[in-house]
Amino acid sequence: MKYTYKTKGTCSRQIDLDINGDVITNVKFYGGCDGNLKAIPALVDGLTVDTIEKKCAGIQCGFKGTSCADQLAHAVRAAYEESKKE
């Protein structure tokens, strides 16, 4: 299932991803730091929702209280919950 998440509190404004069961692939960020936008998707491709949450949830970028990685943790959980409805 394809899923789009609108980020909050980060330079990136949106995350697109695919979820199959609890496995995440094809993560794409829109807006933000070029290095993070390339590195994060490469590092999480093929990981489960739980693994991504454990690795990324709570990471902060400066004073923002969140980060692109933290927003990805929110996105994968939201995608998983939405996929269970189908």
Residue, then its C-alpha position, 0 to 999 in steps of 0.5 A: m500500500k502506498y502511504t503519504y504522511k504530512t510532516k509536522g515541525t520539520c524542514s521536510r513537508q511530506i513523506d511517501l512510502d510503501i508498506n506491505g504487512d509491516v515492512i517499509t520500502n520506497v521511502k521518499f522525503y520532500g523538502g529538507c536536508d539533502g543528505n538526510l533525505k538520501a540517507i534515511p530512506a537507504l537505511v530503513d528500506g526493508l525494515t519493519v515498522d517496529t524496528i524503524e520506530k525503535k531506531c528513529a522515534g524521539i530523535q530531535c533536530g536542534f530545538k524543534g522537538t522532532s526530526c525527519a527521522d522522528q517524523l518517519a517513525h510517526a509516518v510508519r506507525a500511521a501507515y501500519e494502522e491505516s493498512k490494518k483497516e483495509 
